[in-house]
Amino acid sequence: MNFVESEERIALRKAVGDLARGYGHEYYVKVARSGGHTSDLWNEAGRLGYLGVSVPEEYGGGGAGIGDLAAVCEEFCAAGTPMLLMVVSPAICATVIARYGTEEQKRSWLPRFATGEVRMSFAITEPDAGSNSHRLTTTAKRDGADWILNGRKVFISGVDEADAVLVVGRTEDAKTGKLKPALFIVPTNTPGFEYRQIEMDLVSADKQFGLFLDDVRLPAEALVGSEDAALAQLFAGLNPERIMGASFSIGIARYALDKGVAYAKERSVWGAPIGTHQGIAHPLAQVKIELELAKLMTQKAAALYDSGDDFGAGEAANMAKYAGAEVAIKAVDQAIQTHGGNGMASEYGLGTLLAAVRVGRIAPVSREMVLNFVAQHSLGLPKSY
């Protein structure tokens, strides 16, 4: 077991960080406040191959694993340019299609994922289902060779930027009559597909949407992979989602910690930098420790996933997502406290992160559901929900 990253990944981190810092947090906030998107950064990252590092080589990607894509995501966030669509499009959607899609689907979508040309959202959450994927009410019924989708989704990221949405619906099992999950690629210009923005108290370039599917007719090839493998396909996307979510939080935590440390070194009171006082230094040191621990768990989850151990990756990915969210909240809070009143001033670029890091405790899976998972599957305690 090796706890040191490869030279290739270290070089990848540096290259991505250099690119992202060339844009910086001021660029991100300006775009977000104006209602725009990080298209310039996304497109350049795509041209350089950073968004496609985990797409198989035969389809134009880098052929690396989720660990390398997570490193890319982390470096964008650490530079103050978090792109939430990275957690969704190349991590969930491209991964599911690469593992389970038909050859036609792979040829059609993966080369464009590799260059960042295509963006795809992921739609699982519903208004009345929450975290319970067994209660999804979006249904898909056969109509000849076609499928007809009906249902609603909520809090779906980046639909206004997306070319298509990977929708989780339910189909009827011909043998048992029970409903089972299935994944469908739905182009955003499909008749009957509608989306509406949900107003959020977030300064984010990635918007949230509610989806409405009203008799959406799809061709047979819109179904991803096999109808019978849908549950495995679903979890093939959820583990990378948690790993990327952890990296997203860790990157923001790094950004906040760097800002706090720099200010503690520069700000002088009573003839000495405030970082000489343990009341400032110790909380920042605690954040650093918890940040490194979260990063190690994230790397473990990625290594397990890339090795094909989906069950082991599930435990580690949930733990990593939990740890990343917690340290991000602590890092931003302590960085603001270190700055005093300046922590809330727009000039210092921290106040906008307060709500952003809080999202990590809620999505893509809540802190409470992670604790349920660990209690049941890691500790063997009775199921509590």
BELSUL-V189486 format. One record per residue. N is the residue number from 0. RES is the residue in one small letter. PHI is phi as a letter, one per 30 degrees, with the letter a starting at -180 (999 if undefined). NEAR is the number of other C-alpha atoms within 8 Angstrom. Layout:
[[N:RES:PHI:NEAR] [N:RES:PHI:NEAR]]
//
This chain:
[[0:m:999:2] [1:n:b:4] [2:f:c:5] [3:v:c:4] [4:e:d:7] [5:s:d:6] [6:e:d:6] [7:e:d:6] [8:r:d:10] [9:i:d:9] [10:a:d:8] [11:l:d:9] [12:r:e:11] [13:k:d:8] [14:a:d:8] [15:v:d:13] [16:g:d:12] [17:d:d:8] [18:l:d:9] [19:a:d:14] [20:r:d:10] [21:g:d:6] [22:y:c:11] [23:g:i:11] [24:h:d:11] [25:e:d:8] [26:y:e:9] [27:y:d:14] [28:v:d:11] [29:k:d:8] [30:v:d:12] [31:a:d:13] [32:r:d:10] [33:s:d:6] [34:g:i:7] [35:g:c:8] [36:h:b:8] [37:t:d:10] [38:s:d:6] [39:d:d:6] [40:l:d:9] [41:w:e:9] [42:n:d:10] [43:e:d:8] [44:a:d:13] [45:g:d:14] [46:r:d:9] [47:l:d:7] [48:g:i:13] [49:y:d:11] [50:l:d:15] [51:g:c:16] [52:v:d:14] [53:s:c:14] [54:v:d:18] [55:p:e:11] [56:e:e:8] [57:e:d:5] [58:y:c:11] [59:g:j:12] [60:g:c:16] [61:g:d:12] [62:g:i:9] [63:a:c:11] [64:g:c:10] [65:i:d:12] [66:g:d:11] [67:d:d:11] [68:l:d:16] [69:a:d:12] [70:a:d:11] [71:v:d:13] [72:c:e:16] [73:e:d:14] [74:e:d:13] [75:f:d:15] [76:c:d:16] [77:a:d:15] [78:a:d:14] [79:g:i:13] [80:t:b:13] [81:p:d:12] [82:m:c:12] [83:l:d:9] [84:l:d:11] [85:m:d:10] [86:v:d:14] [87:v:c:14] [88:s:d:14] [89:p:d:14] [90:a:d:15] [91:i:d:15] [92:c:d:14] [93:a:d:13] [94:t:d:12] [95:v:d:13] [96:i:d:14] [97:a:d:11] [98:r:d:7] [99:y:b:10] [100:g:d:12] [101:t:d:9] [102:e:d:6] [103:e:d:7] [104:q:d:12] [105:k:d:13] [106:r:d:9] [107:s:d:8] [108:w:c:10] [109:l:d:16] [110:p:e:12] [111:r:d:10] [112:f:d:16] [113:a:d:17] [114:t:c:15] [115:g:i:15] [116:e:d:9] [117:v:c:10] [118:r:b:12] [119:m:b:13] [120:s:d:16] [121:f:b:13] [122:a:b:11] [123:i:b:9] [124:t:d:12] [125:e:b:11] [126:p:e:8] [127:d:c:4] [128:a:c:12] [129:g:h:8] [130:s:d:7] [131:n:c:7] [132:s:d:9] [133:h:d:5] [134:r:c:6] [135:l:d:10] [136:t:c:10] [137:t:d:11] [138:t:c:10] [139:a:b:11] [140:k:b:9] [141:r:d:8] [142:d:b:7] [143:g:i:5] [144:a:d:7] [145:d:c:10] [146:w:c:14] [147:i:c:12] [148:l:c:15] [149:n:b:12] [150:g:l:10] [151:r:b:12] [152:k:b:13] [153:v:b:11] [154:f:h:9] [155:i:c:14] [156:s:d:13] [157:g:i:12] [158:v:d:16] [159:d:d:5] [160:e:c:6] [161:a:d:12] [162:d:d:10] [163:a:a:12] [164:v:b:14] [165:l:d:13] [166:v:c:11] [167:v:c:11] [168:g:b:15] [169:r:b:13] [170:t:c:11] [171:e:d:9] [172:d:d:9] [173:a:d:5] [174:k:d:4] [175:t:c:5] [176:g:i:7] [177:k:d:6] [178:l:d:8] [179:k:b:10] [180:p:d:11] [181:a:b:13] [182:l:c:13] [183:f:b:11] [184:i:c:11] [185:v:c:11] [186:p:e:8] [187:t:d:11] [188:n:c:5] [189:t:d:9] [190:p:e:6] [191:g:j:10] [192:f:c:12] [193:e:b:8] [194:y:b:9] [195:r:b:7] [196:q:d:8] [197:i:c:9] [198:e:d:5] [199:m:b:5] [200:d:d:5] [201:l:b:7] [202:v:c:10] [203:s:b:9] [204:a:d:14] [205:d:c:11] [206:k:d:11] [207:q:c:13] [208:f:b:14] [209:g:c:13] [210:l:c:12] [211:f:b:12] [212:l:c:12] [213:d:c:9] [214:d:h:8] [215:v:d:13] [216:r:c:11] [217:l:b:11] [218:p:d:8] [219:a:e:8] [220:e:d:7] [221:a:d:9] [222:l:d:11] [223:v:d:15] [224:g:i:10] [225:s:c:8] [226:e:e:8] [227:d:d:5] [228:a:c:8] [229:a:d:13] [230:l:d:10] [231:a:d:7] [232:q:d:12] [233:l:d:11] [234:f:d:8] [235:a:d:12] [236:g:c:13] [237:l:d:9] [238:n:d:14] [239:p:d:14] [240:e:d:13] [241:r:d:14] [242:i:d:16] [243:m:d:13] [244:g:d:13] [245:a:d:17] [246:s:d:16] [247:f:e:15] [248:s:d:16] [249:i:d:18] [250:g:d:15] [251:i:d:15] [252:a:d:15] [253:r:d:11] [254:y:e:12] [255:a:d:12] [256:l:d:15] [257:d:d:8] [258:k:d:9] [259:g:d:14] [260:v:d:11] [261:a:d:8] [262:y:d:10] [263:a:d:14] [264:k:d:10] [265:e:c:8] [266:r:d:8] [267:s:c:9] [268:v:b:7] [269:w:h:4] [270:g:i:5] [271:a:b:7] [272:p:e:11] [273:i:d:12] [274:g:d:10] [275:t:d:8] [276:h:c:7] [277:q:d:7] [278:g:d:6] [279:i:c:12] [280:a:d:11] [281:h:d:8] [282:p:d:9] [283:l:d:14] [284:a:d:8] [285:q:d:8] [286:v:d:12] [287:k:e:9] [288:i:d:8] [289:e:d:10] [290:l:d:13] [291:e:d:8] [292:l:d:9] [293:a:d:14] [294:k:d:12] [295:l:d:9] [296:m:d:12] [297:t:d:15] [298:q:d:9] [299:k:d:10] [300:a:e:16] [301:a:d:15] [302:a:d:10] [303:l:d:12] [304:y:d:14] [305:d:d:10] [306:s:d:6] [307:g:j:6] [308:d:d:9] [309:d:d:10] [310:f:d:6] [311:g:d:10] [312:a:d:15] [313:g:d:10] [314:e:d:13] [315:a:d:12] [316:a:d:17] [317:n:d:13] [318:m:d:11] [319:a:d:16] [320:k:d:15] [321:y:d:12] [322:a:d:12] [323:g:d:17] [324:a:d:15] [325:e:d:10] [326:v:d:15] [327:a:d:13] [328:i:d:12] [329:k:d:9] [330:a:d:14] [331:v:d:15] [332:d:d:9] [333:q:d:12] [334:a:d:16] [335:i:d:15] [336:q:d:8] [337:t:d:11] [338:h:d:11] [339:g:i:8] [340:g:d:7] [341:n:d:9] [342:g:d:14] [343:m:c:10] [344:a:d:10] [345:s:e:8] [346:e:e:5] [347:y:c:9] [348:g:i:11] [349:l:c:14] [350:g:e:11] [351:t:d:10] [352:l:d:10] [353:l:e:11] [354:a:d:9] [355:a:d:11] [356:v:d:14] [357:r:d:10] [358:v:e:8] [359:g:d:15] [360:r:d:12] [361:i:c:9] [362:a:b:7] [363:p:d:8] [364:v:b:10] [365:s:d:10] [366:r:e:9] [367:e:d:6] [368:m:d:9] [369:v:d:12] [370:l:d:8] [371:n:d:10] [372:f:d:11] [373:v:d:11] [374:a:d:11] [375:q:d:11] [376:h:c:9] [377:s:c:8] [378:l:c:7] [379:g:i:7] [380:l:d:7] [381:p:d:6] [382:k:d:6] [383:s:c:4] [384:y:b:2]]
//
